[in-house]
């Protein structure tokens, strides 16, 4: 990773989750965080933010908008290589997609999570990306 702290974009419709994740990641001292309560429909807006990692809620406002956004991100050339961690409390919905996500290297962070789980999945995702850049 570069000398600059990694930039993490958190997308979730729950302000409490946004605040919690932001506090944990910023409190760790290693991450710059942008937290948004909406799901961007325009992946170019995400590209402009230049995140090193996206923590994306699977269900927002009761719909699978996170899943739709994930698909858009992976199809859009400028964002396809940004690692994404799918975050969810919708265990059953995601369990059906888990084999595909695992095959694509997209980790899942199940809510509720603890501090160590969040930090571990973030570090793993950033490390995996950094390692693949060297190959």
C-alpha atoms as an extended CHARMM CRD file, in Angstrom:
* protein
*
       135  EXT
         1         1  UNK       CA              0.0000000000        0.0000000000        0.0000000000  PROA      1               0.0000000000
         2         2  UNK       CA              1.0820000000        3.5590000000       -0.5670000000  PROA      2               0.0000000000
         3         3  UNK       CA              2.2200000000        6.0430000000        2.0640000000  PROA      3               0.0000000000
         4         4  UNK       CA             -1.2550000000        7.5830000000        2.0150000000  PROA      4               0.0000000000
         5         5  UNK       CA             -3.8440000000        5.9060000000        4.2150000000  PROA      5               0.0000000000
         6         6  UNK       CA             -6.2320000000        3.7070000000        2.2370000000  PROA      6               0.0000000000
         7         7  UNK       CA             -9.5470000000        5.3580000000        1.4030000000  PROA      7               0.0000000000
         8         8  UNK       CA            -12.6000000000        3.2930000000        2.3060000000  PROA      8               0.0000000000
         9         9  UNK       CA            -16.0480000000        4.1070000000        0.9510000000  PROA      9               0.0000000000
        10        10  UNK       CA            -18.9070000000        2.8360000000        3.1180000000  PROA      10              0.0000000000
        11        11  UNK       CA            -22.3630000000        2.6490000000        1.5350000000  PROA      11              0.0000000000
        12        12  UNK       CA            -25.2000000000        1.7500000000        3.9100000000  PROA      12              0.0000000000
        13        13  UNK       CA            -28.7170000000        3.0460000000        4.5270000000  PROA      13              0.0000000000
        14        14  UNK       CA            -28.3720000000        2.8000000000        8.3150000000  PROA      14              0.0000000000
        15        15  UNK       CA            -26.7890000000        5.9300000000        9.8340000000  PROA      15              0.0000000000
        16        16  UNK       CA            -25.8440000000        3.9930000000       12.9920000000  PROA      16              0.0000000000
        17        17  UNK       CA            -23.8820000000        1.4240000000       10.9470000000  PROA      17              0.0000000000
        18        18  UNK       CA            -22.1860000000        4.2000000000        8.9770000000  PROA      18              0.0000000000
        19        19  UNK       CA            -21.1500000000        5.9360000000       12.1790000000  PROA      19              0.0000000000
        20        20  UNK       CA            -19.9960000000        2.7110000000       13.8410000000  PROA      20              0.0000000000
        21        21  UNK       CA            -17.9060000000        1.5760000000       10.8690000000  PROA      21              0.0000000000
        22        22  UNK       CA            -16.4430000000        5.0560000000       10.4270000000  PROA      22              0.0000000000
        23        23  UNK       CA            -15.4690000000        5.3240000000       14.0910000000  PROA      23              0.0000000000
        24        24  UNK       CA            -13.8260000000        1.9040000000       14.0600000000  PROA      24              0.0000000000
        25        25  UNK       CA            -11.9170000000        2.4210000000       10.8170000000  PROA      25              0.0000000000
        26        26  UNK       CA            -10.8510000000        6.0070000000       11.5310000000  PROA      26              0.0000000000
        27        27  UNK       CA            -10.1030000000        5.1610000000       15.1590000000  PROA      27              0.0000000000
        28        28  UNK       CA             -7.7250000000        2.4900000000       13.9620000000  PROA      28              0.0000000000
        29        29  UNK       CA             -5.7510000000        5.4000000000       12.5280000000  PROA      29              0.0000000000
        30        30  UNK       CA             -4.9510000000        3.7450000000        9.2330000000  PROA      30              0.0000000000
        31        31  UNK       CA             -7.9560000000        4.5850000000        7.0980000000  PROA      31              0.0000000000
        32        32  UNK       CA             -9.6080000000        7.5810000000        5.4960000000  PROA      32              0.0000000000
        33        33  UNK       CA            -13.3540000000        7.0160000000        5.3680000000  PROA      33              0.0000000000
        34        34  UNK       CA            -16.1690000000        8.3950000000        3.2470000000  PROA      34              0.0000000000
        35        35  UNK       CA            -19.5620000000        7.2270000000        4.4910000000  PROA      35              0.0000000000
        36        36  UNK       CA            -22.7080000000        7.6850000000        2.4170000000  PROA      36              0.0000000000
        37        37  UNK       CA            -26.2780000000        6.8570000000        3.3080000000  PROA      37              0.0000000000
        38        38  UNK       CA            -27.4050000000        6.4730000000       -0.2760000000  PROA      38              0.0000000000
        39        39  UNK       CA            -26.6080000000        4.0100000000       -2.9920000000  PROA      39              0.0000000000
        40        40  UNK       CA            -24.9820000000        5.6960000000       -5.9390000000  PROA      40              0.0000000000
        41        41  UNK       CA            -26.7350000000        4.7490000000       -9.1480000000  PROA      41              0.0000000000
        42        42  UNK       CA            -23.9030000000        6.3630000000      -11.0820000000  PROA      42              0.0000000000
        43        43  UNK       CA            -20.7270000000        4.3150000000      -10.7340000000  PROA      43              0.0000000000
        44        44  UNK       CA            -18.7980000000        7.2470000000      -12.1950000000  PROA      44              0.0000000000
        45        45  UNK       CA            -19.5420000000        9.0990000000       -8.9350000000  PROA      45              0.0000000000
        46        46  UNK       CA            -17.8220000000        6.2860000000       -7.0610000000  PROA      46              0.0000000000
        47        47  UNK       CA            -14.9180000000        6.4030000000       -9.4980000000  PROA      47              0.0000000000
        48        48  UNK       CA            -14.4590000000       10.1190000000       -8.7500000000  PROA      48              0.0000000000
        49        49  UNK       CA            -14.1460000000        9.3430000000       -5.0220000000  PROA      49              0.0000000000
        50        50  UNK       CA            -11.2500000000        6.9850000000       -5.8280000000  PROA      50              0.0000000000
        51        51  UNK       CA            -11.7800000000        4.5380000000       -2.9660000000  PROA      51              0.0000000000
        52        52  UNK       CA             -9.2750000000        1.7790000000       -2.3130000000  PROA      52              0.0000000000
        53        53  UNK       CA            -12.0730000000       -0.3930000000       -0.9080000000  PROA      53              0.0000000000
        54        54  UNK       CA            -15.8730000000       -0.3010000000       -0.8190000000  PROA      54              0.0000000000
        55        55  UNK       CA            -17.9360000000       -1.6560000000        2.0740000000  PROA      55              0.0000000000
        56        56  UNK       CA            -21.3330000000       -2.1140000000        0.4510000000  PROA      56              0.0000000000
        57        57  UNK       CA            -24.6190000000       -2.9240000000        2.1630000000  PROA      57              0.0000000000
        58        58  UNK       CA            -26.4680000000       -5.6950000000        0.3160000000  PROA      58              0.0000000000
        59        59  UNK       CA            -29.9660000000       -4.4710000000        1.1910000000  PROA      59              0.0000000000
        60        60  UNK       CA            -30.7690000000       -0.7820000000        1.2190000000  PROA      60              0.0000000000
        61        61  UNK       CA            -34.2730000000        0.4780000000        1.8260000000  PROA      61              0.0000000000
        62        62  UNK       CA            -35.5050000000       -3.1250000000        1.7220000000  PROA      62              0.0000000000
        63        63  UNK       CA            -34.2670000000       -3.7530000000       -1.8220000000  PROA      63              0.0000000000
        64        64  UNK       CA            -31.2220000000       -5.5320000000       -3.1850000000  PROA      64              0.0000000000
        65        65  UNK       CA            -29.7290000000       -2.2860000000       -4.4560000000  PROA      65              0.0000000000
        66        66  UNK       CA            -26.3140000000       -3.2400000000       -3.1050000000  PROA      66              0.0000000000
        67        67  UNK       CA            -26.3130000000       -6.3570000000       -5.2760000000  PROA      67              0.0000000000
        68        68  UNK       CA            -27.2780000000       -4.2860000000       -8.3260000000  PROA      68              0.0000000000
        69        69  UNK       CA            -24.5660000000       -1.7310000000       -7.5880000000  PROA      69              0.0000000000
        70        70  UNK       CA            -21.9840000000       -4.4840000000       -7.1070000000  PROA      70              0.0000000000
        71        71  UNK       CA            -22.7880000000       -5.8340000000      -10.5660000000  PROA      71              0.0000000000
        72        72  UNK       CA            -22.4850000000       -2.3500000000      -12.0870000000  PROA      72              0.0000000000
        73        73  UNK       CA            -19.1560000000       -1.7360000000      -10.3490000000  PROA      73              0.0000000000
        74        74  UNK       CA            -17.6940000000       -4.9810000000      -11.6590000000  PROA      74              0.0000000000
        75        75  UNK       CA            -18.8590000000       -4.2750000000      -15.2220000000  PROA      75              0.0000000000
        76        76  UNK       CA            -17.5920000000       -0.6690000000      -15.3560000000  PROA      76              0.0000000000
        77        77  UNK       CA            -13.9440000000       -0.6810000000      -16.4310000000  PROA      77              0.0000000000
        78        78  UNK       CA            -12.7160000000        2.1470000000      -14.1280000000  PROA      78              0.0000000000
        79        79  UNK       CA            -14.2310000000        0.5190000000      -11.0080000000  PROA      79              0.0000000000
        80        80  UNK       CA            -14.0200000000       -3.1990000000      -11.7870000000  PROA      80              0.0000000000
        81        81  UNK       CA            -10.7590000000       -3.6390000000       -9.8600000000  PROA      81              0.0000000000
        82        82  UNK       CA            -11.8410000000       -1.7930000000       -6.7100000000  PROA      82              0.0000000000
        83        83  UNK       CA            -12.2980000000       -4.4580000000       -4.0330000000  PROA      83              0.0000000000
        84        84  UNK       CA            -15.7620000000       -4.6880000000       -2.5120000000  PROA      84              0.0000000000
        85        85  UNK       CA            -16.8300000000       -6.2510000000        0.7660000000  PROA      85              0.0000000000
        86        86  UNK       CA            -20.5330000000       -7.0310000000        0.8320000000  PROA      86              0.0000000000
        87        87  UNK       CA            -22.0720000000       -6.2520000000        4.2280000000  PROA      87              0.0000000000
        88        88  UNK       CA            -25.4210000000       -7.6850000000        5.2290000000  PROA      88              0.0000000000
        89        89  UNK       CA            -27.8170000000       -8.8480000000        7.8850000000  PROA      89              0.0000000000
        90        90  UNK       CA            -29.8760000000      -10.5600000000        5.1440000000  PROA      90              0.0000000000
        91        91  UNK       CA            -28.3310000000      -13.9350000000        5.8140000000  PROA      91              0.0000000000
        92        92  UNK       CA            -30.6900000000      -16.0130000000        3.6740000000  PROA      92              0.0000000000
        93        93  UNK       CA            -30.5420000000      -13.7160000000        0.6220000000  PROA      93              0.0000000000
        94        94  UNK       CA            -26.7550000000      -13.6490000000        0.5710000000  PROA      94              0.0000000000
        95        95  UNK       CA            -26.2710000000      -17.3350000000        1.3940000000  PROA      95              0.0000000000
        96        96  UNK       CA            -27.8300000000      -18.1100000000       -1.9950000000  PROA      96              0.0000000000
        97        97  UNK       CA            -25.2370000000      -15.8960000000       -3.7030000000  PROA      97              0.0000000000
        98        98  UNK       CA            -22.2770000000      -16.8870000000       -1.5160000000  PROA      98              0.0000000000
        99        99  UNK       CA            -20.7330000000      -19.4460000000       -3.9280000000  PROA      99              0.0000000000
       100       100  UNK       CA            -20.6720000000      -16.8760000000       -6.7410000000  PROA      100             0.0000000000
       101       101  UNK       CA            -19.2910000000      -14.1820000000       -4.4480000000  PROA      101             0.0000000000
       102       102  UNK       CA            -16.5910000000      -16.5040000000       -3.1100000000  PROA      102             0.0000000000
       103       103  UNK       CA            -15.5840000000      -17.4930000000       -6.6320000000  PROA      103             0.0000000000
       104       104  UNK       CA            -15.2810000000      -13.8030000000       -7.5660000000  PROA      104             0.0000000000
       105       105  UNK       CA            -13.2210000000      -13.0410000000       -4.4430000000  PROA      105             0.0000000000
       106       106  UNK       CA            -15.8770000000      -10.8430000000       -2.8400000000  PROA      106             0.0000000000
       107       107  UNK       CA            -15.8940000000      -11.3180000000        0.9360000000  PROA      107             0.0000000000
       108       108  UNK       CA            -19.0530000000      -11.0360000000        3.0080000000  PROA      108             0.0000000000
       109       109  UNK       CA            -19.2350000000       -9.2840000000        6.3690000000  PROA      109             0.0000000000
       110       110  UNK       CA            -22.3270000000      -10.4670000000        8.2160000000  PROA      110             0.0000000000
       111       111  UNK       CA            -24.0920000000       -8.0560000000       10.5570000000  PROA      111             0.0000000000
       112       112  UNK       CA            -23.9030000000       -7.9170000000       13.4540000000  PROA      112             0.0000000000
       113       113  UNK       CA            -20.1210000000       -7.9460000000       13.3590000000  PROA      113             0.0000000000
       114       114  UNK       CA            -17.4970000000       -7.2240000000       15.9640000000  PROA      114             0.0000000000
       115       115  UNK       CA            -14.5900000000       -4.8110000000       15.7000000000  PROA      115             0.0000000000
       116       116  UNK       CA            -12.0470000000       -7.5280000000       14.9840000000  PROA      116             0.0000000000
       117       117  UNK       CA            -14.1580000000       -9.0090000000       12.1700000000  PROA      117             0.0000000000
       118       118  UNK       CA            -14.5050000000       -5.6180000000       10.4820000000  PROA      118             0.0000000000
       119       119  UNK       CA            -10.8130000000       -4.7990000000       10.7580000000  PROA      119             0.0000000000
       120       120  UNK       CA             -9.8260000000       -8.2850000000        9.5840000000  PROA      120             0.0000000000
       121       121  UNK       CA            -12.0220000000       -8.2770000000        6.4650000000  PROA      121             0.0000000000
       122       122  UNK       CA            -10.8630000000       -4.7590000000        5.5420000000  PROA      122             0.0000000000
       123       123  UNK       CA             -7.1870000000       -5.6400000000        5.9740000000  PROA      123             0.0000000000
       124       124  UNK       CA             -7.6250000000       -8.8990000000        4.0390000000  PROA      124             0.0000000000
       125       125  UNK       CA             -9.3710000000       -7.1390000000        1.1470000000  PROA      125             0.0000000000
       126       126  UNK       CA             -6.7360000000       -4.4010000000        0.9630000000  PROA      126             0.0000000000
       127       127  UNK       CA             -3.8630000000       -6.8890000000        1.2680000000  PROA      127             0.0000000000
       128       128  UNK       CA             -5.3100000000       -9.1720000000       -1.4160000000  PROA      128             0.0000000000
       129       129  UNK       CA             -5.6170000000       -6.2280000000       -3.7790000000  PROA      129             0.0000000000
       130       130  UNK       CA             -2.1040000000       -5.0470000000       -3.0210000000  PROA      130             0.0000000000
       131       131  UNK       CA             -0.7230000000       -8.5570000000       -3.5620000000  PROA      131             0.0000000000
       132       132  UNK       CA             -2.4840000000       -8.9570000000       -6.9060000000  PROA      132             0.0000000000
       133       133  UNK       CA             -1.0320000000       -5.6090000000       -8.0430000000  PROA      133             0.0000000000
       134       134  UNK       CA              2.4740000000       -7.0650000000       -7.6720000000  PROA      134             0.0000000000
       135       135  UNK       CA              1.8040000000      -10.0920000000       -9.8560000000  PROA      135             0.0000000000
